[in-house]
Amino acid sequence: MRVQLFQINHGDCPYLPDRTWITHAFQVETFSEALYERMMGDRWRRSGIAFYQNHCPGCNLCIPIRVPADRFRPSKSQRRILRRNSDVEVRMGPIESVDEAYELYYRYNVEQHGREETSSRSGFLKFLCTSPIDTRMMRYYVGDRLVGIGWVDVVPDGLSSVYFVFEPEERSRSLGSFSAMKEIETAYELGKSWLYLGFYVPGCQKMSYKRRFRPFQLLENGQWVEYEE
């Protein structure tokens, strides 16, 4: 497959101050899940139909992180989160019910992050409802009430976490951490080895939670290196 590679300057880094975010990217309508999994081991990620690799000047701190699904053990605080959400039912399926999903996505981004101006329906459809590979939605229900949605890419030996939104009124449940644990559990139930959690960024507080899922592996000098702490 031949693709056209673009360099994109996105402006300010979303993770660290005084840095510029530049990516190399290409777009395709269909793509191999097996090839994408190998590319994640070379710092590539997917957004919509675009695959991108960060090439930021003077910075290499977006570090891929993954969790071994068969060896993850929740900490004491994570076990409390599991108990707190024992009434939550998780349903995995294709990308569907887009109107309901967008309403939750919009409320989450506006109330949780103040992103009203960047939470358009067209942007949502492009980002989360269009994919060149096998992407599923994991819906989180309390009774008949939808309280969260996670998007995951299904690759041969793992799941790759794409994005998660939750009902702002339910923030006390810690649904973000709960969803990561359910994604690890789902990967294990599907016979897969890994949950890919995207990038861990040292010095970025909002990315620090990813190191709480232990053991975990970081991609260092092209090799996955395991950490317990």
One Martini backbone bead per residue (centre of mass of N, CA, C, O) as a GRO file, in nm:
protein
  229
    1MET     BB    1   0.095   0.037   0.024
    2ARG     BB    2   0.030   0.371  -0.074
    3VAL     BB    3   0.120   0.682   0.085
    4GLN     BB    4   0.058   1.011   0.200
    5LEU     BB    5   0.274   1.230   0.363
    6PHE     BB    6   0.223   1.448   0.639
    7GLN     BB    7   0.282   1.770   0.778
    8ILE     BB    8   0.174   1.886   1.109
    9ASN     BB    9   0.084   2.193   1.265
   10HIS     BB   10  -0.090   2.229   1.583
   11GLY     BB   11   0.086   2.381   1.782
   12ASP     BB   12   0.021   2.352   2.084
   13CYS     BB   13   0.074   2.155   2.333
   14PRO     BB   14  -0.153   1.947   2.524
   15TYR     BB   15   0.068   1.865   2.773
   16LEU     BB   16   0.301   2.088   2.739
   17PRO     BB   17   0.478   2.358   2.789
   18ASP     BB   18   0.649   2.523   2.546
   19ARG     BB   19   0.529   2.353   2.295
   20THR     BB   20   0.529   2.172   1.984
   21TRP     BB   21   0.290   2.018   1.757
   22ILE     BB   22   0.411   1.752   1.546
   23THR     BB   23   0.309   1.565   1.253
   24HIS     BB   24   0.292   1.256   1.095
   25ALA     BB   25   0.061   1.175   0.819
   26PHE     BB   26  -0.218   0.956   0.723
   27GLN     BB   27  -0.478   0.846   0.490
   28VAL     BB   28  -0.741   0.589   0.520
   29GLU     BB   29  -1.011   0.363   0.463
   30THR     BB   30  -0.816   0.110   0.491
   31PHE     BB   31  -0.674  -0.136   0.732
   32SER     BB   32  -0.439  -0.310   0.910
   33GLU     BB   33  -0.435  -0.438   1.224
   34ALA     BB   34  -0.153  -0.568   1.229
   35LEU     BB   35   0.003  -0.318   1.135
   36TYR     BB   36  -0.089  -0.127   1.359
   37GLU     BB   37   0.034  -0.282   1.594
   38ARG     BB   38   0.324  -0.245   1.498
   39MET     BB   39   0.315   0.073   1.489
   40MET     BB   40   0.282   0.116   1.798
   41GLY     BB   41   0.597   0.023   1.819
   42ASP     BB   42   0.644   0.330   1.651
   43ARG     BB   43   0.441   0.569   1.759
   44TRP     BB   44   0.159   0.510   1.656
   45ARG     BB   45  -0.167   0.660   1.576
   46ARG     BB   46  -0.526   0.693   1.588
   47SER     BB   47  -0.757   0.928   1.397
   48GLY     BB   48  -0.977   0.805   1.248
   49ILE     BB   49  -0.828   0.798   0.921
   50ALA     BB   50  -0.574   0.873   1.089
   51PHE     BB   51  -0.219   0.846   1.097
   52TYR     BB   52   0.022   0.914   1.365
   53GLN     BB   53   0.343   1.088   1.428
   54ASN     BB   54   0.552   1.228   1.642
   55HIS     BB   55   0.754   1.552   1.559
   56CYS     BB   56   0.886   1.716   1.799
   57PRO     BB   57   1.077   1.968   1.888
   58GLY     BB   58   1.286   1.852   2.139
   59CYS     BB   59   1.076   1.593   2.161
   60ASN     BB   60   1.008   1.245   2.334
   61LEU     BB   61   0.739   1.213   2.557
   62CYS     BB   62   0.560   1.021   2.383
   63ILE     BB   63   0.482   0.720   2.545
   64PRO     BB   64   0.417   0.415   2.502
   65ILE     BB   65   0.147   0.216   2.654
   66ARG     BB   66   0.106  -0.105   2.830
   67VAL     BB   67  -0.107  -0.389   2.934
   68PRO     BB   68  -0.115  -0.694   3.078
   69ALA     BB   69  -0.402  -0.878   3.091
   70ASP     BB   70  -0.296  -1.139   3.270
   71ARG     BB   71  -0.130  -0.939   3.508
   72PHE     BB   72  -0.334  -0.768   3.618
   73ARG     BB   73  -0.358  -0.580   3.938
   74PRO     BB   74  -0.546  -0.435   4.150
   75SER     BB   75  -0.559  -0.202   4.360
   76LYS     BB   76  -0.705  -0.084   4.632
   77SER     BB   77  -0.839   0.161   4.486
   78GLN     BB   78  -0.943  -0.005   4.241
   79ARG     BB   79  -1.129  -0.191   4.403
   80ARG     BB   80  -1.316   0.036   4.493
   81ILE     BB   81  -1.412   0.111   4.209
   82LEU     BB   82  -1.539  -0.161   4.145
   83ARG     BB   83  -1.747  -0.154   4.376
   84ARG     BB   84  -1.882   0.120   4.300
   85ASN     BB   85  -1.945  -0.034   3.994
   86SER     BB   86  -2.131  -0.300   4.030
   87ASP     BB   87  -2.393  -0.164   3.864
   88VAL     BB   88  -2.230  -0.191   3.598
   89GLU     BB   89  -2.292  -0.230   3.253
   90VAL     BB   90  -2.125  -0.392   2.981
   91ARG     BB   91  -2.138  -0.308   2.622
   92MET     BB   92  -2.036  -0.463   2.324
   93GLY     BB   93  -1.997  -0.295   1.997
   94PRO     BB   94  -2.076  -0.123   1.750
   95ILE     BB   95  -2.109   0.158   1.573
   96GLU     BB   96  -2.380   0.333   1.732
   97SER     BB   97  -2.600   0.551   1.830
   98VAL     BB   98  -2.493   0.850   1.761
   99ASP     BB   99  -2.673   1.058   1.901
  100GLU     BB  100  -2.632   0.961   2.194
  101ALA     BB  101  -2.323   0.979   2.189
  102TYR     BB  102  -2.298   1.283   2.128
  103GLU     BB  103  -2.440   1.394   2.376
  104LEU     BB  104  -2.229   1.282   2.575
  105TYR     BB  105  -1.976   1.405   2.448
  106TYR     BB  106  -2.066   1.700   2.484
  107ARG     BB  107  -2.107   1.710   2.789
  108TYR     BB  108  -1.825   1.622   2.868
  109ASN     BB  109  -1.656   1.849   2.720
  110VAL     BB  110  -1.798   2.092   2.853
  111GLU     BB  111  -1.808   2.011   3.171
  112GLN     BB  112  -1.508   1.890   3.198
  113HIS     BB  113  -1.334   2.094   2.962
  114GLY     BB  114  -1.457   2.344   2.800
  115ARG     BB  115  -1.529   2.235   2.466
  116GLU     BB  116  -1.751   2.366   2.280
  117GLU     BB  117  -1.593   2.467   2.014
  118THR     BB  118  -1.472   2.141   1.975
  119SER     BB  119  -1.784   1.979   1.979
  120SER     BB  120  -1.873   1.884   1.712
  121ARG     BB  121  -2.036   1.663   1.518
  122SER     BB  122  -1.832   1.639   1.287
  123GLY     BB  123  -1.587   1.582   1.470
  124PHE     BB  124  -1.699   1.329   1.603
  125LEU     BB  125  -1.737   1.158   1.346
  126LYS     BB  126  -1.438   1.173   1.256
  127PHE     BB  127  -1.303   1.064   1.524
  128LEU     BB  128  -1.527   0.807   1.627
  129CYS     BB  129  -1.710   0.702   1.349
  130THR     BB  130  -1.435   0.673   1.183
  131SER     BB  131  -1.284   0.366   1.045
  132PRO     BB  132  -1.026   0.145   0.902
  133ILE     BB  133  -1.096  -0.036   1.146
  134ASP     BB  134  -1.166  -0.229   1.421
  135THR     BB  135  -1.435  -0.073   1.595
  136ARG     BB  136  -1.556  -0.025   1.929
  137MET     BB  137  -1.819  -0.011   2.166
  138MET     BB  138  -1.835   0.079   2.516
  139ARG     BB  139  -2.111   0.045   2.725
  140TYR     BB  140  -2.241   0.221   3.017
  141TYR     BB  141  -2.469   0.091   3.266
  142VAL     BB  142  -2.748   0.204   3.473
  143GLY     BB  143  -2.948   0.015   3.381
  144ASP     BB  144  -3.085   0.233   3.128
  145ARG     BB  145  -2.838   0.420   3.185
  146LEU     BB  146  -2.613   0.618   3.029
  147VAL     BB  147  -2.258   0.678   3.155
  148GLY     BB  148  -2.074   0.548   2.914
  149ILE     BB  149  -1.800   0.565   2.659
  150GLY     BB  150  -1.596   0.342   2.464
  151TRP     BB  151  -1.318   0.331   2.243
  152VAL     BB  152  -1.198   0.046   2.045
  153ASP     BB  153  -0.934  -0.125   1.911
  154VAL     BB  154  -0.898  -0.420   1.713
  155VAL     BB  155  -0.633  -0.637   1.755
  156PRO     BB  156  -0.479  -0.932   1.746
  157ASP     BB  157  -0.324  -0.873   2.062
  158GLY     BB  158  -0.550  -0.637   2.121
  159LEU     BB  159  -0.636  -0.332   2.275
  160SER     BB  160  -0.721   0.011   2.181
  161SER     BB  161  -0.742   0.303   2.334
  162VAL     BB  162  -0.915   0.600   2.238
  163TYR     BB  163  -1.192   0.679   2.410
  164PHE     BB  164  -1.361   0.860   2.689
  165VAL     BB  165  -1.694   0.895   2.824
  166PHE     BB  166  -1.897   1.077   3.071
  167GLU     BB  167  -2.118   1.145   3.303
  168PRO     BB  168  -2.082   1.422   3.495
  169GLU     BB  169  -2.272   1.325   3.738
  170GLU     BB  170  -2.056   1.056   3.764
  171ARG     BB  171  -1.762   1.137   3.873
  172SER     BB  172  -1.750   0.971   4.154
  173ARG     BB  173  -1.688   0.683   4.009
  174SER     BB  174  -1.437   0.667   3.824
  175LEU     BB  175  -1.479   0.579   3.508
  176GLY     BB  176  -1.203   0.590   3.378
  177SER     BB  177  -1.072   0.364   3.548
  178PHE     BB  178  -1.290   0.154   3.505
  179SER     BB  179  -1.263   0.131   3.194
  180ALA     BB  180  -0.974   0.028   3.187
  181MET     BB  181  -1.036  -0.235   3.342
  182LYS     BB  182  -1.249  -0.340   3.136
  183GLU     BB  183  -1.053  -0.350   2.896
  184ILE     BB  184  -0.862  -0.554   3.017
  185GLU     BB  185  -1.075  -0.773   3.063
  186THR     BB  186  -1.165  -0.797   2.766
  187ALA     BB  187  -0.897  -0.878   2.648
  188TYR     BB  188  -0.876  -1.140   2.809
  189GLU     BB  189  -1.149  -1.269   2.710
  190LEU     BB  190  -1.033  -1.251   2.398
  191GLY     BB  191  -0.722  -1.351   2.411
  192LYS     BB  192  -0.546  -1.103   2.486
  193SER     BB  193  -0.245  -0.934   2.590
  194TRP     BB  194  -0.341  -0.618   2.541
  195LEU     BB  195  -0.346  -0.277   2.659
  196TYR     BB  196  -0.360   0.016   2.484
  197LEU     BB  197  -0.295   0.363   2.620
  198GLY     BB  198  -0.103   0.509   2.448
  199PHE     BB  199   0.018   0.790   2.607
  200TYR     BB  200   0.292   0.873   2.806
  201VAL     BB  201   0.360   1.188   2.997
  202PRO     BB  202   0.602   1.329   3.140
  203GLY     BB  203   0.463   1.594   3.343
  204CYS     BB  204   0.161   1.498   3.297
  205GLN     BB  205  -0.106   1.481   3.495
  206LYS     BB  206  -0.337   1.358   3.300
  207MET     BB  207  -0.129   1.092   3.246
  208SER     BB  208  -0.053   0.950   3.526
  209TYR     BB  209  -0.275   0.719   3.557
  210LYS     BB  210  -0.141   0.496   3.370
  211ARG     BB  211   0.067   0.391   3.604
  212ARG     BB  212  -0.164   0.233   3.782
  213PHE     BB  213  -0.140  -0.003   3.570
  214ARG     BB  214  -0.032  -0.311   3.701
  215PRO     BB  215   0.164  -0.384   3.499
  216PHE     BB  216   0.385  -0.203   3.271
  217GLN     BB  217   0.468  -0.071   2.940
  218LEU     BB  218   0.744   0.088   2.779
  219LEU     BB  219   0.868   0.262   2.505
  220GLU     BB  220   1.225   0.198   2.461
  221ASN     BB  221   1.420   0.207   2.204
  222GLY     BB  222   1.204  -0.005   2.060
  223GLN     BB  223   1.130  -0.124   2.354
  224TRP     BB  224   0.968  -0.317   2.581
  225VAL     BB  225   0.933  -0.201   2.923
  226GLU     BB  226   0.902  -0.317   3.245
  227TYR     BB  227   0.672  -0.218   3.518
  228GLU     BB  228   0.566  -0.209   3.868
  229GLU     BB  229   0.609   0.124   3.960
   0.00000   0.00000   0.00000
